[in-house]
Amino acid sequence: MGGVVPRSVSALPLLLLLLLQAERPRGAELTFELPDNAKQCFHEEVEQGVKFSLDYQVITGGHYDVDCFMKDPLGNTIYSETKKQYDSFTHKAEVKGVYQFCFSNEFSTFSHKTVYFDFQVGDEPPILPDMGNRVTALTQMESACVTIHEALKTVIDSQKHYRLREAQDRARAEDLNSRVSYWSIGETIALFVVSFSQVLLLKSFFTEKRPISRTVHS
């Protein structure tokens, strides 16, 4: 005789499926190379009244700074910053159309930059279909799923932050290692030159100088 399966247990697979299939806002996340004296632009179509956000950070190159600006479909500049290492920008679209945001390294003459950005459009939909319209309280299982979902979002943001910090620290360590290597090579060459010069100088002290005899003819 089979036992009765509790309702909370039978709903567990469905809630876990909803948790795994939770959608994220539409957008793009990219890390790209920005050469010196160059500008790179990106475009995204946004509906009117939809909120979007832009987060960016310079990972490697120069003083870790970049110029960034954003324009709406009418060509108006809605965001502009110069020589920023990182920044965040949130805006609600007033008109429908293609929004353009650009990163510029035109002020640099020799430093390549590596830039990361995350552009998100819209708000994240609820993990439960009727979560926004329901009048009853969430069940214990649903509350647990919402809590886990928020915790996972925090973990994802933390991992992204630490991944960017690790990439930035690794680039600085590699740059420092290259400078130390070049400095060591220069010191080695200078040491050999000084040693060779000292050997020649000491040798000249102990070299016997013979007098030059002159023959007088009558």
Disulfide bonds with the S-S distance in Angstrom:
Cys41-Cys102 1.95
